Amino acid sequence: MGERVERVDEFDRVLGVVDRGEAIEKEWLHRVAVTVCRDAEGRILVHRRPEGVSRFPGRYNWLIGGAVEPGETYEAAAVRELGEELGVRAPVRHAFTFLCRGVISPYWLGVHEAVVVGDLAPDPGEVAWWGWLTEEELRRAVGRWEFVADGVVAFERYLAAGRSG
């Protein structure tokens, strides 16, 4: 069995534990937690995925995260993913959750925010390149670079929710 996730309903209530690959294949709702990482100056972390990964190879993203494990909260998953993908620990603050009609499959996306200080040690299996962009630079990059489509949807919601700055 591969990665395990909680299958949830349209109200984000747990129905059971399933294999994530099966959830994606059958388009079952599950949970994903991501974090918008800002530095002390307020810039946003942007990264490019490695070319050889199965999901979104070579695409840019402004969110760090992944699947929520069974029994885990969105917040705990967001903190865990920061450690796994960036090698940092930082407190996260919930921004919003929405039902994302993702490119690969639908899922509930819990978006968090964190101020990340200190040195990053990105996992090269997840992050091929990274840099800090101002919000205006990110707005321009989203229109020019090849971003993960679900990340673009989340960025539009983030701005609409007044989360910028």
C-alpha positions in Angstrom: 0.0 0.0 0.0 1.3 3.5 -0.9 0.7 6.8 0.8 -2.4 6.6 3.1 -4.9 9.5 3.3 -8.4 10.1 4.7 -11.1 10.0 2.2 -13.5 12.8 3.0 -16.9 14.0 1.8 -18.1 17.3 0.3 -18.2 18.7 3.9 -14.7 17.6 4.7 -15.9 14.8 7.0 -13.8 11.6 7.2 -15.3 8.6 5.4 -12.3 6.2 5.8 -8.6 5.7 5.1 -7.6 4.9 1.5 -4.5 4.8 -0.6 -3.8 8.2 -2.1 -3.2 6.7 -5.6 -6.7 5.1 -5.4 -8.2 8.4 -4.2 -6.7 10.2 -7.1 -7.6 7.5 -9.6 -11.2 7.4 -8.4 -11.4 11.1 -7.8 -12.2 10.7 -4.1 -11.9 13.8 -2.0 -9.0 13.8 0.4 -7.0 16.5 2.2 -3.9 18.5 1.2 -2.1 21.1 3.4 0.1 23.8 2.0 1.9 26.8 3.4 2.7 30.2 2.0 6.2 30.9 3.3 7.3 34.5 3.8 10.7 35.7 5.0 11.2 38.4 7.6 10.9 41.1 4.8 7.5 39.7 3.7 8.7 38.2 0.4 7.2 34.9 -0.7 9.1 31.7 -1.3 8.7 30.4 -4.9 10.2 27.1 -6.1 10.5 25.0 -9.2 9.8 21.3 -9.0 12.4 18.8 -10.3 12.0 17.5 -13.9 11.9 13.9 -12.9 9.0 14.0 -10.4 5.6 12.3 -11.1 3.5 15.4 -10.3 4.0 18.7 -12.0 7.6 18.2 -13.2 9.5 21.4 -13.9 6.5 23.6 -12.8 6.8 26.5 -10.4 4.8 26.8 -7.2 4.5 29.3 -4.4 3.1 26.7 -1.9 4.9 24.1 0.1 2.9 21.0 1.2 1.4 17.7 0.6 -1.2 15.2 1.6 -2.6 15.2 5.2 -1.9 11.8 6.8 -4.7 9.8 8.6 -5.4 11.3 12.0 -3.4 14.4 11.3 -4.8 18.0 11.3 -4.2 20.3 8.4 -1.9 22.4 10.6 0.2 19.5 11.7 0.5 18.3 8.1 1.6 21.8 7.1 4.3 21.9 9.8 5.5 18.4 8.9 5.7 19.3 5.2 7.8 22.4 5.9 10.3 20.1 7.7 10.3 17.5 5.0 10.5 19.8 2.0 12.5 22.8 3.3 14.2 21.4 6.4 12.7 24.0 8.7 10.3 24.2 11.6 8.0 27.1 11.8 4.6 27.8 13.4 1.8 28.0 10.8 -1.4 30.0 10.8 -4.5 28.8 9.0 -5.5 31.2 6.2 -8.4 29.3 4.6 -9.6 25.9 3.3 -11.4 25.3 0.1 -12.6 22.5 -2.2 -10.0 22.5 -5.0 -11.1 20.9 -8.3 -7.5 19.9 -8.9 -5.8 19.0 -12.2 -5.1 15.5 -11.0 -8.1 15.0 -8.7 -10.4 17.1 -6.4 -9.3 17.6 -2.8 -9.8 19.9 0.2 -6.9 22.4 0.3 -5.9 23.9 3.7 -3.8 27.0 3.1 -1.5 28.2 5.8 1.0 31.0 6.3 4.3 31.0 8.0 7.3 33.3 8.5 10.4 31.2 7.8 13.7 32.4 9.2 17.1 30.9 9.1 18.7 28.7 6.4 16.6 26.5 4.2 17.7 23.0 3.3 15.3 22.1 0.5 14.8 18.4 -0.4 16.3 18.1 -3.9 13.6 15.5 -4.7 11.0 18.2 -4.2 12.7 21.5 -4.9 15.0 22.1 -7.9 15.3 25.9 -7.5 14.0 28.4 -5.0 14.0 32.1 -4.4 12.2 34.9 -2.6 9.9 37.2 -4.6 7.9 40.2 -3.6 4.2 39.9 -4.0 4.3 42.1 -7.1 7.1 39.9 -8.6 5.1 36.8 -7.9 2.0 38.3 -9.6 4.1 38.9 -12.7 5.7 35.5 -12.5 2.4 33.7 -12.3 1.5 35.3 -15.6 4.8 34.4 -17.3 6.2 31.2 -15.7 4.7 27.7 -15.9 3.1 27.4 -12.5 1.2 24.4 -11.0 -2.4 25.1 -12.1 -3.8 24.4 -8.7 -1.3 26.8 -7.2 -2.6 29.6 -9.5 -6.2 28.9 -8.3 -5.0 29.1 -4.7 -3.1 32.3 -5.4 -6.2 34.0 -6.9 -8.2 32.9 -3.8 -5.4 34.1 -1.5 -5.5 37.6 -3.1 -9.3 37.7 -3.1 -9.3 36.8 0.6 -7.2 39.8 1.3 -4.3 37.7 2.5 -1.6 39.7 0.6 1.0 41.7 2.3 
